[in-house]
Amino acid sequence: MRVLVIGGTLFIGRALVKALLKAGHNVTVLHRKPSHDLGKRVGNLAADRNDSKEVRAALSGREFDAVFDNVYDWQRRTTARQVKATAEACAGDSLTRYVFMSSVAAYGDGLDHVESDPLAPDDYPGAYILDKAQSERALFAMHRKSGFPAVTLRPPFIYGPENPFCREQFFWDRLRASRPIVVPGKGERLMQFVYVKDLVRVCLQVLTNPKAVGQSFNVAHARPVTQKQFIRALARASGRPLHMVPVPRARIEKSGGNPMGQPMYFGEYLDIPAITQRIARARRLLGFRPTNFDEALRETYRWYIRHFKRPEPNFAFEDSLLLNR
């Protein structure tokens, strides 16, 4: 198949491109830079996906059998209008799949969501959640109106090799430095994860499964874990001793702790209210079977040890929390 990956140069996109090539597909990526480092077998189209004119110009005269839309612009947002414009630019007689990477966040809040649950309403205050929910509604409206071959995937926190977010590596940095791990409150907030390679396998499954068209799929490990359970799993993967220190969340917040950035105290985005999901539809229609969580974390840890490079962590904020507890 002729496959276009929008945003194929980072994390999910890189893993997806590699898997598509291995499966024998003809792959092109569309991204903002004039070139990529994915190899000569991968075609290159340069455009800002938030600019509908640029996208149309880049796609002029090109047809694809399938499109994976993986991009969200965290600085400028990527709205439903922009997603719809890209989908319309890709539409054609040859298109059999348009796979949109949504998120469990599209539900807004709550636990144990199934795909038939309502998504976040149009007056939801959070931009990312609103954009994902509205984008899904726009794509499925196109499907109902014209048969547009939309499929949406709703992963929770994604982990694995080449993760650009400071999540699992945040804790491994501290474990390897024999540092105590700050646990916000009682560490009982639920989190749900999906291994990037499992997510990519689902991408390839929806590419050819006729039951996938017009469907959304929750894709995750079946069971959520608490924050403490996640840290223990990371420690097992690393083989390092673990010392967790609970710190009241109110004091972390008062001291300026930021769950989304610096000063970071608990991995990027990992201390937010829980949104969880059930995966029965993906199991039933796609035969989805998640990789064992511990096995996937061990594989990720091996990659981290061999390849992960970034500036030396700054522990000053954590030290202030631990000193004054």
N, C-alpha and C positions, 0 to 999 in steps of 0.2 A: 504493500500500500504506500501511496505518497502521503507522508505525515508531516504536518506542520506543528512544531512545538513553540508556543509563544512564551518566551522566558525560559529558554533551555540551557542557560549557562550557569545556574546556581542550584545547589542542593537537589530538590525534586527533579528539576529539569535535567540536570546532568545525569542522574541515575536513570531517568526515563529515556533520554537519548541513547544511552549505552544499551539499555534493554531492547529498545526498538531496533537498533542496528543489529544486535545479536539475533533478533527474530527475523531479520532479512528485509526490514522495511526501508524505504527511501525517505530519509529524514532531512528536514530543513528547520532551522530555528529563526525566529523573528525576535530581535532585541534592539536595544538602542545603540549599541556600539557597532562600528564599521566592520569588525571581524570577531572571530571567536577562537578558542583553543580546543575545539572538540574534534579536530581532525579533518582531513580532506574529504572524507565520505559525507560530511554533513554540510548541507547548503546553508547559505547565510542571507538573511534579509534584514536590513536595518530600518527601524521605524520606532517611534514612540507610540506604544499601543494606546496611550491616552489621547493621541491626536488622530482622529478618524481620517483626515485627509492624508496624512503620512501612511497610515495603514493601507488605505485603498491604493495609493500610489505604489507601495511596495508589493502589493498582491496583484497588481494589474497584469493580466495575461497569464497568471498562475492559477492552477487548480489543484486542490488537495482532496484526498479521499477521507482524511480524518484530521482534526485539529484538537490539540490539547492547549487549553488556555489556563496557564499557571500563574499569571502575573497579578500582583497587587502592589501598587505604589504606596508605600507607607508614609511618605512625606506629603504627596499631593492627593492621595486617595485614587481609587479606580472605581468609578461609579457605574451604576446599572446602565446609564445612557452610553457610557464608553464601551462597556461589555457588549451591549446590544449592537452598537455600531460595528464592532469588530466581527461579531457573529454574522451580521448582514454582509459584510465585505467578504467573508469566507463562504457564504452560501452559494451553492451551485448544484448542477445535476450530479456531479461526481461525489459530493460530500455525503458520507454515510454516518459520521460521528462528529459531534462537537462536544468535547469533554471539558467541563468547567470545574476548576479546583475551587470549591467553596470551603466551608469550615463548619465544625460543630457549633461555632459561634453564631451561625445563621439562625439558630433557634432562639437566641437572646439570653435565655437563662433556663435553669431547671435540670432535673435529673432523668435518666432512663428514656431519652427521646427515641421515638421511632420515626421513620421518614414521613409518615402521614401527619405528624404533629405540625401545627402552624409555625411558620417562621416569624422572626421578629417583625413587628408592625412598622408601617411607614413613618411613624412618629418616634421610633426608637432613638434615644439620644446618642448612642455610640456609633461613630462613623463607620468603623470596620464592620461591625455587626450589621448595620443598616445596609451598607453597600453589598455585602454578600447575600443578604436576604432578598433585596430588591433585584439583584442581578439574576438570581435563580428564578424569581417570579417572571422577569422579562424573558428569559430563555424558554421557560415552559409555556409562556403565552405564545411565543413563536412556534413552539411545537404543536400546540393545540390549533393554531390558526393555519399553519401550512405544512405540518409534518416535519418541521426542522428537527434534525436528529440530535437533540440535546440530551446530555447525560451530566449529572452533577455528582460530585464526590464531597463528602463532609467529614474530613479527618479532624481529630482533636490535635493535641500536641504531637508533632512529628519529630522523631529522633533518628539518629543513625550517622554513618560516616558523612563528613562534609557539612554537617549542620552549621549554618551561619549564626544561629542564635546561641547565646551563652547559657546553655541549659545543662545538659549532662556534664559538659566539660567544666562548668562552674564548680561542681561538687568534686570532680576528680582532681582538679587543681588543688583543692583544699585537703582532700584525703592524702594526696601524694606529698603534701607539705606538712602532714601530721597536724593539721589545723582542726579545731573544733568546728562543727557545723551548726550555724544558727538556725533554729527551728522556730518559725513564727507561731506564737500561741502554743497550742497543744499539738500542732502538726497534723491535724485531722482533716484538713480540707482535701476533698477528693480531686484527683486528676486522672485523665485518661490519655493514653498514648497510642501511637501507631508507628511501627518500624517503617522507615522510608522504603525499604525493599518490598515490604508487603503492599504498601500503597502503589508502588510502581507495578507490581504484579496485577493488582486490580485494574490499573489503567490499561494494561494489555488485554485483560479479560473483557472489559467493556467494549474494547475496540472491535471484537468479532462476535460477541454474544448478542443474538437478535433480541433477547429479552431485556437488554439494557436500555434501549432507546426509550426516551421519555421518562426515565426513572432517576431518582436520587438514591445514593447509597451512603450509609454510615460505614466508615472503614476504620477499625480500631482493634486493639486488644479487647477481648470480651469484657474483662473486669477492670473497673477503675481501681486506683490505688490511693492510699492516703499519702500525704507528703512524707511522713516517716517511713512508710513502706517503700516509697520510691528511693529515698536516701539509702535505706538498707540494701535495696537491690543494686544500687550503684556501687556500694561498698563491696558487696559480694563479687560483682564483676571485676573490680580492681584488685581484690585480695588484700585490701588495706584495712587496718583497724579503724573503727568508727567511734567517734564521741560526739553526740548530739547535745546541744545546750538550748533549752527552750527560753525564748525571750518574748514577753508580752507584745502582741502586735501593736497595741496602742502606743507603747514606748518606741517601737521601731518607727512608726509613722510620725510621732512627735519629733524624733531625732532626724527626720528627713529621708528615711529609707524609701526607695523607689522600686516598686515591683516591675516597672517597665524599662528601667535604665539605671543610671548612676545617681546616688550611691546605691549599688546593688547589694542585697543581703541574702537573696535566695533564688538565684537563677532567673533569667529573663522571662517574665510573664507567668511564673509558676506559683505566685501567691495571689491568685484572684479567685472570686467566687466560682464554684464548680458548675460546669455544664457537661453532662455525660450522655451517652447514647447506647442503644442496643444494636447489634449487628446481624440480626436474624435474616434480614432481606439479602444482604451480601452473601451470607452462608447458603441461603436457599437458592438464589438465582445464579450466583457466580461460583459457588463452591469454595468460598473464601475460608481459609484456615490460617489464622495469624501465627507467625513464628513465636516460639516460646520466648517469653519476655527476658528471662535470664540469659538465654542463648544469644538473643539479639543484642543485649547490652554488652555481653562479653565480646562479640564481634566489633561493636562500636568502640569499646575500650581499646581493642587491639589497633584499630585505625587511629585513635587519639594518641596512643603512645608513639606510633610510627610517623604520623604526619601532622598532627595539630601544632600550629605555631601562632602565638600571639604575644603581646607585651606581658611582662611579668605582672601577675595579679596584684592589686592594691588591697591590702587587708585592713586599712586604717579604720574604715567605718565599722567593720565587724569588731575590731578591737575595742572601739569606744562602746559598743553595745555590750560586749562581754565584760568590760571593766566596770561598768556602772549597773550591772544587773542586780 
